[in-house]
Amino acid sequence: SQKIEQNSEALNIQEGKTATLTCNYTNYSPAYLQWYRQDPGRGPVFLLLIRENEKEKRKERLKVTFDTTLKQSLFHITASQPADSATYLCALLYYGGSQGNLIFGKGTKLSVKP
Amino acid sequence: KAGVTQTPRYLIKTRGQQVTLSCSPISGHRSVSWYQQTPGQGLQFLFEYFSETQRNKGNFPGRFSGRQFSNSRSEMNVSTLELGDSALYLCASSLGQGVSTGELFFGEGSRLTVL
């Protein structure tokens, strides 16, 4: 079965540095990967989507890469700020049969210290 | 435009009871999916509805069920509650026919505690 792993449960970095979060998957190549941000007690908020034929996507201070050879997506936040502190979830869509299946990683809790 | 609305936000039940959670999607969204989130298992897919039809179902027992109404609002029901059902239940809506069409818009969730 398809599995997805976010390597770090927690990541602590200093304000101004670049945070890099990792998402690895096994088996099928996903149709796309998504990244969400979740604050405590709130629902996840969509950030970025990258498709299997794309290498990189950017949005303001956010950048996502997708390496189908390594079966890995990296999520970068440049010039990080304390307000970026949250849990970040990756999700991948793969097709098992005719249905699209969306599975989530358990998340990486990012803490940005001033 | 109003976001996804889930009610109730918090509820406490005892083992053996049943619970119904409600989700109103963003206006114009016809696809609704439900997820269970726990610290140990993360976010797990329960089921997905489009145009009142269940399109996909996750690996949960039959005690978990759902439905969607003609106005796209959705409900999920858990019968014979167990302690392990304590979780944050999240609903998401999307523009299109389901989770495969891209961005999901999540509600704030319903926090269920089973005693």
Interface residues (C-beta under 8 A of the other chain):
Chain A: A31 Y32 Q34 Y36 G41 R42 G43 P44 V45 F46 L49 L89 A91 L93 Y95 Q99 G100 N101 L102 I103 F104 G105 K106 G107
Chain B: V4 S33 Y35 Q41 G42 L43 Q44 F45 R55 N56 L90 A92 G98 V99 S100 G102 E103 L104 F105 F106 G107 E108 G109 R111
